[in-house]
Amino acid sequence: MTEAHSTPSAAAAGRFTFPGTSISVNRMGYGAMQLAGPHVFGEPKDPDEARAVLREARELGVDHIDTSDFYGPHVTNRLIREALHPYADDLTIVTKIGAYRDGEGQWILKRDADFLRRSVEENLERLGLDRMAIVNLRMGGPEDDVAAPMETMRRMQEEGLLGHIGVSTVDERQLAIARSIAPVVCVQNHYNLVQRADEAMIDALAADGIAYVPYFPLGGFTPLQADRLTAVAADLGESAQAVALAWLLQRSPNILVIPGTSRRAHLRANVAAASLRLSPDHVRRLDEIRTAQ
């Protein structure tokens, strides 16, 4: 069990260095998506609390913040700048491009060269940066062409607009194509205790030292629910969310977690999971969730 009265620390989960870079981060990070309004659209109900969450995340050792200009849209990047700019040298901000929100809040995928370039430039402007450390290219499914947008990403990297490239929502075939065009330092896909399609990919990336960053680590808009998870959490005297995050961190050393929240109390609970260690028996029981669903 984690210490109930100790200050949680993101550093307790250990560190990861992105391949071919000097960027090293604590494996417990923070995802900014939930700082926007309902359904990731519009302004937050409590902007002061949103900024306080970001500042407290830093105080707790979070040095990896995941964001996108299409969260809000434009809301989370503005809040990050208001709360944290000028940025500390050890802070790595990672953004995602390849989509936008229309006036009704729909998620529209778009990856032509002009749009991708404009997206990076707008992220830079709103965050107050000269260069993005890492930019993830968001794909929409296995049928999407990844080659053309990756060529654009490589050109922007060569021009210095972005330092390193990641990809999101890709399968093994798309990942191989992307890596044939430019080095890929991270993959951001849907994965958690229940959604486990990427098992082989995670192991292959770990062998190559490439980060795997699961989005919706706690289930996203449909929170994780599993009898075995509830039972293990009860055994440990921890929340199901903390156990699910701890399982991800123990699943593979290349997994970086970026749970999001708009409340400081929830942030502290998430970060505390960095200190939670699961026994081999607990891991075995949790591993069975996939086949038990």
C-alpha positions, 0 to 999 in steps of 0.5 A: 500500500502507498503511504497515506500521508506521504507526498506522492512523487512522479519520480517513484516510477523511474525514468525513461529516455527517448531513443536518440534524444537527450530527453529523459522524463519520469514515467508518471506524466500528465495528460492535459485533455481533461482540462478543457470543458465537457467532452474536451470542448470549450472552457473548463468549469474552473479555470483557476483549478485547471491552472492549479492542477498544472502547477501541482503536477510540476510540484509532484515531479511531473516533467512530461505533459501531453497536450494538443491544440485540438483539445478545447480547441486551443484551451489546454495549450493556453492554460499550460502557458498561463500556468507554467510559462516560462517553462523549466528546462526539465519540462517536456511538452508533447503535442499531437496533430492530425485533427481538428474540432469543428464548431459542434465539437466533432473530431475531424481528421486531417493530415495534408501537408499545409494543415500539419505545418499550420498545426505545429505552428499554432501549437508553438504559438499558443504554448509560447515555444520556438520548437516542439520537443516531440510531436505525435502524428495522429492517424485514424485507423489501419486503412490510413496512409501514413507515408505522406504525412510522415514525409511532412513530419520529417521535413518539419523536423529537418527545418527545426519546427519539431525535435522528434516524431511520435505516432498515434493510433497506428498498427504494426504495418503503419508503424513500420512504414513510419519508421522507414521514413523517419525515426519514431521515438514514441507510440501513443495507442489505446491500451489499458487493462482491458484494451490489450490489442497492442501486447506484441507491439509493446514488447517489440518497442521495448526491445528497440527502446521506443516509448509506448504511451497508452491513451485512456489508461483508465478507460477514458470516457468509459472508466475501467470496470472489472471484478478482478481489478476491484478485488485486487484493489481491495486486497491492497487497500488502494483505488482501482485507478491506482492499481490500473496505473501501477499495472501499466507501469509494471507491464513494461519499462518503456510504458509512460503513463499520462493520466489526466484530471481537472482536480488536484485531489485526483491528480495526487491520487494518480501520481501516488500510483507511481509508488505502488508495487504489485506482487507477482500474484496481483499481476497474475490476477490482473493479467487474467482480466483480458481473458475474463472479459 
